[in-house]
Structure formats: C-alpha cells, structure tokens
C-alpha cells in the first residue's frame, strides 16, 4: 500500500446553507489531508458538519440552499471545486465513492441489485452488458453475497445484506477513495462488526483510502490511522490515533472520552458534556465550544482560536495551546 503521496487535501473549506432563518454555517475553515491507502476518522456529534464535508468532497452539496463559500478540495492535486458537473460525474464512482448512511434509502427499489452494481461498471468501464454483469457477480461474491442473488430486489435482503450491496456498488470500479458516512448506524451490533471487518479487508485488498464519518470512537480505534474531531463546523483536534487517544488535548475531545463507559475503570457515573451543540445559524463569539467548556477563560469568549501544532502532526484549536 502506497501511503507516501497525498490523495486528498482540504484547504480552508467553508460550506454554508442560505435559508430564510439565516445563514447556517455548517463547515468553517477546515483543513486536513489524506494519503493513499490511509484511513481517517471524522468524529463529532450530530450536526457537527461531518456529512456536509463529505458532500462537499463528492460535489453533492444541494444548491440551493447550500454553497461552498471558500477553500479548496484538491484530489490528486486537482481542485474539485473548479471541475464541471460532467467532470464530477466521471470522477464519482470511478475515483471516489460514497457509502451513504442508510442502506434502506440508498438502493433503487425497482431495480435488481445486479443491475444497480452493473450500472456503475458500464458507466465507467465501457464494458458490454454481459461483461458488466459478470464483474457485478464477482463483486457481489467479494462482499459475501452469492452471485445467484443478482436478480433479486432490495426488499428481499436484510439490512446488513443491503449495506453489503451498497459497499459493492461503491467498490465496483476500485476507487482510490471511499467516503463512508456512518455506514453501520442502521445495523445491529453483530452485523456492524461484520460490515466493518469486510470494509477493512476490501480496503487492504484494493489499497483504497477511506474517510470514515462516525460518532463512535470505538469504531475509529479499530479502523483508522488518523482522527479529526469536529465541533460546530470546525476541526478542533486532529492527529494520529495515538496522538488523539493517548495525548488528548482539546476539552471537547476530553469530554467525548469522559462520557464513554470503560471496562477497565470502575466509576458509578459517566461524565457528560454540559449543554448542547450551538445553533449553526447563531454560533457563539470567540471559541464555539466556550459555553460548554470546563476550562473557559474570559479570552475564550471573544477570541477565536487558531489551529496550533502541539507536536508533529497533532493539531488543536484551543487558546490554551497557542
């Protein structure tokens, strides 16, 4: 697996939604990079801006009301924000694919699963219908579904099987990058483990990079090399798995770990993070986390923190470390 070259580089990306209630600042000045074959976990609460970031990379931000208002999304050095709709359609599925959150709504109910996999192959690889169907059967077998089920419809599959079909569609053309948006949320725990193991095996086999969007820190520990913690549209802490898990810096990241049950530590109560995520239409001044932060100082209420490198490759947005 070649992990030396940058595959994806996000620079100062901001995505806003312009609504009647006001401007929803969903993603604000985020930066990160992903190398070939690498897996990065994007972690945060619901509404942190994780899915909007993924849609921005895929060129699927609904416009109106959404718009990329600044920054660059470089894929193999090429800015995707300058690509035409046709160019993005040629990239999607071939160079990068997305596994959506809910397999129940990701599949077309009136097409067989075989046709849905073969459609992607025919679109990007210019194969005949017969050859595309043969390749679709091989990919279905690769994700653990017998090829005989090619002619069945989505309603004939269980939730876990549907998610395998969605993974098969995403991997059909061996893309260089897969964006997995909470791929196991709709599944029960035992099926979750199977699907994650399958994704990990296929990723190693194909050398694909992955951006895994989740709010499950356990899944990230099992799957990822790098972690970025998102809060209110910003990445507040980012680094290798060891940096973020063993040398946690940001008060929000500490809060996330503090609210997790642990088998090794005996405590009668978990420690929740006070308050609620701020409204993205009306973000607080200064540091967006200051109303909930146990370490809040007066300066945190007025001055926004900048990204600070606390050790090589470990970044934090917090005034305490500037």
C-alpha positions as CSV (number, residue, x, y, z in Angstrom):
1,X,0.0,0.0,0.0
2,X,1.4,3.3,-1.1
3,X,0.9,5.8,1.7
4,X,3.5,8.4,0.7
5,X,1.6,10.6,-1.7
6,X,-1.3,12.9,-0.8
7,X,-4.5,11.8,-2.3
8,X,-6.9,14.3,-0.8
9,X,-6.1,17.7,0.6
10,X,-8.8,20.0,2.1
11,X,-7.7,23.7,2.5
12,X,-9.7,26.3,4.5
13,X,-13.0,24.8,3.3
14,X,-16.2,26.6,4.3
15,X,-19.7,25.4,3.3
16,X,-22.8,27.4,4.3
17,X,-26.6,27.0,3.7
18,X,-28.6,30.1,3.0
19,X,-32.1,29.7,4.5
20,X,-35.0,32.0,5.4
21,X,-33.9,31.6,9.1
22,X,-30.4,32.9,8.3
23,X,-27.0,31.5,7.2
24,X,-26.3,28.0,8.5
25,X,-22.5,27.9,8.9
26,X,-22.2,24.1,8.6
27,X,-18.5,23.9,7.9
28,X,-16.0,26.6,8.8
29,X,-12.4,26.8,7.6
30,X,-11.4,23.2,7.9
31,X,-8.1,21.7,6.7
32,X,-7.0,18.1,6.5
33,X,-5.2,15.7,4.2
34,X,-5.4,12.0,3.4
35,X,-2.6,9.9,2.0
36,X,-3.1,6.9,-0.4
37,X,-4.3,3.8,1.4
38,X,-4.8,5.7,4.7
39,X,-8.0,5.7,6.8
40,X,-9.1,8.8,8.6
41,X,-12.0,9.0,11.1
42,X,-14.1,12.2,11.2
43,X,-15.8,12.2,14.6
44,X,-18.4,14.5,16.1
45,X,-21.9,14.9,17.4
46,X,-24.9,15.1,15.0
47,X,-24.9,18.5,13.4
48,X,-21.1,19.0,13.6
49,X,-20.7,19.3,9.8
50,X,-19.3,15.8,9.1
51,X,-21.8,14.8,6.3
52,X,-21.7,18.3,4.8
53,X,-17.9,17.9,4.5
54,X,-18.4,14.6,2.7
55,X,-21.0,16.0,0.4
56,X,-18.6,18.9,-0.4
57,X,-15.9,16.4,-1.5
58,X,-18.3,14.5,-3.6
59,X,-19.8,17.7,-5.2
60,X,-23.2,16.8,-3.8
61,X,-24.0,19.9,-1.6
62,X,-27.6,20.7,-2.5
63,X,-27.6,24.1,-4.2
64,X,-29.8,25.9,-3.3
65,X,-29.6,26.3,-0.3
66,X,-26.0,25.0,0.1
67,X,-22.9,26.6,-1.3
68,X,-19.1,26.2,-0.9
69,X,-18.2,29.7,0.1
70,X,-14.4,29.3,0.4
71,X,-11.4,27.0,0.3
72,X,-10.1,24.2,-2.0
73,X,-10.7,20.5,-2.3
74,X,-7.6,19.0,-4.0
75,X,-7.9,15.4,-5.3
76,X,-4.5,14.2,-6.7
77,X,-3.6,17.9,-6.9
78,X,-6.7,19.0,-8.9
79,X,-9.2,21.4,-7.3
80,X,-12.6,19.6,-7.5
81,X,-14.4,22.9,-6.8
82,X,-13.3,24.1,-10.3
83,X,-14.4,20.9,-12.0
84,X,-17.6,20.9,-14.2
85,X,-20.7,18.9,-13.4
86,X,-19.7,16.4,-16.2
87,X,-16.1,16.0,-14.8
88,X,-17.5,15.4,-11.3
89,X,-19.9,12.7,-12.7
90,X,-16.9,11.0,-14.3
91,X,-15.0,11.1,-11.0
92,X,-17.8,9.9,-8.8
93,X,-17.9,6.1,-8.7
94,X,-14.6,5.8,-10.5
95,X,-12.1,7.8,-8.5
96,X,-14.1,8.3,-5.3
97,X,-17.3,6.7,-4.0
98,X,-19.6,7.3,-1.0
99,X,-21.3,4.7,1.2
100,X,-24.4,6.5,2.5
101,X,-25.7,6.3,6.0
102,X,-28.9,4.4,5.4
103,X,-28.8,1.3,3.0
104,X,-32.7,1.2,3.1
105,X,-32.9,4.5,1.1
106,X,-29.6,4.2,-0.9
107,X,-30.9,1.5,-3.2
108,X,-33.4,1.8,-6.0
109,X,-36.4,-0.5,-5.1
110,X,-37.4,-1.2,-8.7
111,X,-34.0,-2.4,-10.0
112,X,-32.4,-5.7,-9.1
113,X,-29.2,-5.4,-7.1
114,X,-27.2,-6.9,-10.0
115,X,-28.4,-4.2,-12.3
116,X,-27.5,-1.5,-9.8
117,X,-23.9,-2.8,-9.5
118,X,-23.6,-3.4,-13.2
119,X,-24.8,0.2,-14.0
120,X,-21.8,1.7,-12.3
121,X,-19.4,-0.6,-14.1
122,X,-21.0,0.1,-17.5
123,X,-20.9,3.8,-16.9
124,X,-17.2,4.0,-16.0
125,X,-15.5,1.0,-17.7
126,X,-17.4,0.9,-21.0
127,X,-18.0,-2.9,-20.8
128,X,-20.7,-4.8,-22.6
129,X,-23.8,-5.7,-20.6
130,X,-22.7,-9.3,-20.3
131,X,-19.2,-8.5,-19.1
132,X,-20.5,-5.9,-16.7
133,X,-22.9,-8.5,-15.2
134,X,-20.1,-11.0,-14.8
135,X,-18.0,-8.4,-13.0
136,X,-21.0,-7.4,-10.8
137,X,-21.4,-11.1,-9.9
138,X,-17.7,-11.2,-8.8
139,X,-18.1,-8.1,-6.7
140,X,-21.2,-9.4,-5.0
141,X,-19.3,-12.6,-4.2
142,X,-16.5,-10.5,-2.8
143,X,-18.8,-8.8,-0.3
144,X,-20.1,-12.2,0.8
145,X,-23.4,-12.5,-1.2
146,X,-23.9,-15.4,-3.5
147,X,-24.0,-14.4,-7.2
148,X,-27.3,-16.3,-7.6
149,X,-29.0,-13.4,-5.8
150,X,-28.1,-10.9,-8.6
151,X,-31.6,-11.0,-9.9
152,X,-33.3,-10.2,-6.5
153,X,-34.6,-6.8,-5.4
154,X,-33.5,-4.7,-2.4
155,X,-36.7,-5.6,-0.4
156,X,-35.6,-9.3,-0.5
157,X,-32.4,-8.5,1.5
158,X,-31.9,-7.8,5.2
159,X,-30.4,-4.5,6.5
160,X,-26.9,-5.9,6.7
161,X,-27.1,-7.5,3.3
162,X,-28.4,-4.2,1.8
163,X,-25.3,-2.5,3.3
164,X,-23.1,-5.1,1.7
165,X,-24.8,-4.3,-1.7
166,X,-24.1,-0.6,-1.1
167,X,-20.5,-1.3,-0.4
168,X,-20.3,-3.5,-3.5
169,X,-21.6,-0.5,-5.6
170,X,-19.1,1.8,-4.0
171,X,-16.2,-0.6,-4.7
172,X,-17.3,-1.7,-8.2
173,X,-14.7,0.4,-10.1
174,X,-11.9,0.1,-7.4
175,X,-12.0,3.8,-6.5
176,X,-8.9,5.5,-4.9
177,X,-11.0,7.0,-2.1
178,X,-14.1,5.8,-0.3
179,X,-16.2,8.1,2.0
180,X,-18.2,6.0,4.4
181,X,-20.9,8.2,6.1
182,X,-21.8,6.3,9.3
183,X,-22.0,3.0,7.4
184,X,-23.1,0.9,10.3
185,X,-25.6,3.2,12.1
186,X,-28.7,1.5,10.8
187,X,-27.4,-2.0,11.6
188,X,-27.4,-4.1,14.8
189,X,-24.1,-4.6,16.7
190,X,-23.1,-8.0,15.4
191,X,-23.8,-7.0,11.8
192,X,-21.9,-3.7,12.4
193,X,-18.8,-5.7,13.3
194,X,-19.1,-7.9,10.2
195,X,-19.6,-4.9,7.9
196,X,-16.6,-3.0,9.4
197,X,-14.4,-6.1,9.1
198,X,-15.5,-6.5,5.4
199,X,-14.7,-2.9,4.7
200,X,-11.3,-3.2,6.3
201,X,-10.4,-6.4,4.3
202,X,-11.6,-4.9,1.0
203,X,-9.7,-1.7,1.7
204,X,-6.4,-3.6,2.3
205,X,-7.0,-5.8,-0.8
206,X,-7.7,-2.8,-3.1
207,X,-5.4,-0.2,-1.5
208,X,-8.2,2.3,-1.2
209,X,-8.1,5.3,1.1
210,X,-11.1,5.8,3.4
211,X,-12.7,8.8,5.1
212,X,-14.9,7.2,7.8
213,X,-17.6,9.5,9.3
214,X,-18.9,8.4,12.6
215,X,-19.6,9.4,16.2
216,X,-18.4,6.0,17.6
217,X,-14.9,6.4,19.0
218,X,-14.6,2.6,19.3
219,X,-15.1,2.1,15.6
220,X,-12.4,4.7,14.9
221,X,-9.9,2.9,17.3
222,X,-10.5,-0.3,15.4
223,X,-10.4,1.1,11.8
224,X,-8.4,4.3,11.5
225,X,-4.8,5.6,11.3
226,X,-5.8,9.3,11.8
227,X,-8.6,11.1,13.6
228,X,-10.2,14.5,13.2
229,X,-12.6,15.7,15.9
230,X,-15.3,18.1,14.6
231,X,-17.3,20.5,16.6
232,X,-19.7,23.2,15.3
233,X,-18.3,23.0,11.8
234,X,-14.6,23.2,12.8
235,X,-11.9,20.5,13.3
236,X,-10.9,21.1,16.9
237,X,-8.3,18.4,17.2
238,X,-6.6,16.2,14.7
239,X,-3.7,13.8,14.6
240,X,-2.7,10.1,14.5
241,X,-4.8,7.6,16.5
242,X,-2.1,7.6,19.3
243,X,-1.9,11.4,19.4
244,X,-5.7,11.9,19.9
245,X,-6.4,8.8,22.1
246,X,-3.3,8.8,24.3
247,X,-2.5,12.5,24.4
248,X,-5.9,14.2,24.3
249,X,-5.6,18.0,24.3
250,X,-8.9,19.7,23.4
251,X,-11.5,20.0,26.2
252,X,-14.2,18.7,23.8
253,X,-12.2,15.6,22.9
254,X,-11.6,15.0,26.6
255,X,-15.4,15.4,27.2
256,X,-16.1,12.8,24.5
257,X,-13.8,10.2,26.1
258,X,-15.1,11.1,29.6
259,X,-18.7,10.3,28.5
260,X,-17.7,6.7,27.3
261,X,-18.2,3.7,29.5
262,X,-15.0,1.8,30.3
263,X,-14.5,-1.9,31.3
264,X,-11.1,-1.1,32.9
265,X,-12.2,1.8,35.1
266,X,-14.8,1.5,37.7
267,X,-17.0,4.6,38.0
268,X,-20.5,4.9,39.2
269,X,-21.5,7.7,36.8
270,X,-20.3,8.8,33.3
271,X,-19.3,12.4,33.0
272,X,-21.5,14.2,30.4
273,X,-20.5,17.3,28.5
274,X,-22.7,20.2,29.8
275,X,-25.1,22.0,27.5
276,X,-26.0,21.4,23.8
277,X,-24.3,21.9,20.4
278,X,-24.7,25.6,19.4
279,X,-27.2,26.6,16.6
280,X,-25.1,26.9,13.4
281,X,-27.2,29.9,12.5
282,X,-26.1,31.7,15.6
283,X,-22.6,30.4,16.6
284,X,-21.1,31.9,19.8
285,X,-18.4,34.6,19.5
286,X,-14.8,33.5,20.2
287,X,-14.3,29.8,20.6
288,X,-17.5,28.0,19.6
289,X,-17.0,25.5,22.5
290,X,-16.7,28.1,25.2
291,X,-20.3,28.0,26.6
292,X,-19.8,24.2,27.4
293,X,-16.0,24.3,28.2
294,X,-15.0,23.5,31.8
295,X,-11.7,25.4,31.2
296,X,-13.2,28.5,29.7
297,X,-11.3,31.8,30.4
298,X,-12.6,35.3,29.6
299,X,-10.5,35.5,26.4
300,X,-12.2,32.4,25.1
301,X,-15.5,34.3,24.8
302,X,-14.0,36.9,22.5
303,X,-11.1,35.5,20.6
304,X,-11.4,32.6,18.1
305,X,-8.6,30.1,18.5
306,X,-6.3,29.2,15.5
307,X,-5.0,25.8,14.5
308,X,-1.9,25.1,16.6
309,X,0.6,22.2,16.1
310,X,1.3,20.9,19.6
311,X,3.5,18.1,18.3
312,X,4.4,16.9,14.8
313,X,1.1,16.2,13.0
314,X,-1.0,16.8,16.1
315,X,-3.2,20.0,15.8
316,X,-5.6,21.6,18.3
317,X,-7.8,24.7,18.1
318,X,-7.7,26.0,21.7
319,X,-6.3,29.2,23.2
320,X,-4.6,27.2,26.0
321,X,-2.1,25.8,23.4
322,X,-1.4,28.8,21.3
